[in-house]
């Protein structure tokens, strides 16, 4: 008899959870699930209960006998787990508002995974993820950690470097979105194309081959540049500079706009901020509407409106990843995993985002080799930024955090980096215990003390 499995989702009250449950249900013939535990914190209790009841209705409608447990006790949930997925946001969406608003007020791009905003999301998230890893090593040491908490690549780097835990895989929906949109543009099934991705999370490039093995990267780029479908819900669709993109010989991801079209993205971001507030505030409204739908006791499936949330395919990719590990399917997927020489231009033991074969023993990356100089310079700078962010998140060292922000191309020098760093440290102080000594000694006013 096939061993049944236990899956734990930390951040179970997330609006993405119905897609996760839908993905498991679609794969019920491949996944011998015994129980699913949805875990959250006290502040997310109401959402956990709403989403949890919807999950139970979905499972019941599918005619499955899975047990769906809801809990605020993470350690209780983790005992003997086989797979642990993480989709958490430390500080909730209010923290994301600060990640976007404060950089914009300093005249730089405000974005939750790039630049100063991405660094602070990592500062808040990494200590929590490492706590989860410590619990896993004690309570379910053979489980796989499937992380799609952003910034996914930096979080994966932290687990590999400081968690000393190799059974971790990071996931992002951006490569999936690109594969789906490019196959649609070509009018072929996505399975009739071969994609090779390489780079970092939200800084990944790729090539494409057709069913006969012919590389069609340039053709895909030409069609892509002519198309109006060049983005995702949370990134402004500003036209690329054709000559620059074609010269790469690689197709960039949607997030490259923040680097290749920085001034245009900044001006559009500042205009949107002045007129409509931050993207996080838009997401808050979408989330409110989603949870009103989820409350409906007659709702038994993932609502279509979830696609407006901006993270389509995240959860479905996680389900496919778990299925491929569980059944040694050797599916090709784009994941965040240890480099191990896959990209010759980056440190051997760092985290990268790349195409990999997913086996029972985890991802086996497809060798990529060297980047052309046009991509190599940016990817090496951003990897150094990621490494510094991880070190600062763990040590709470102010100088390291300042070096990280100064290095990031979206921050214009050390003075701007220091100004935004100081303001964001105070704004997020509640969720930055590792920086508390510095904040209290150097940043808070006497009244605040």
Secondary structure, DSSP 8 states (H G I E B T S, - for coil): ----EEEEEETTTSTTHHHHHHHHHHTTTT--EEEEEEE--GGGHHHHHHHHHHHHHHHHHTT---EEEEES-HHHHHTT-SEEEE---TTHHHHHHHHHHHHHHTTS---SSSHHHHHHHHHHHHHHHHHHHHHHHHH-TT-EEEE--SSHHHHHHHHHHHS----EEE--SHHHHHHHHHHHHHTS-GGGSEEEEEEETTEEEEEEE-TTS-B-HHHHHHHHHH-S----TTS------HHHHHHHSSB--GGGHHHHTHHHHHHHHHHHHHHH--HHHHHHHHHHHHHHHHT-TT--S--GGGGGGS-TTHHHHHHHHHHHHHHT--EEEEEEEE-TTSBTTS-TTSEEEEEEEEETTEEEE---B---HHHHHHHHHHHHHHHHHHHHHHH--HHHHHHHHHHSTTS-SHHHHHHHHHHHHHHTGGG-GGGHHHIIIIIS-TTT-
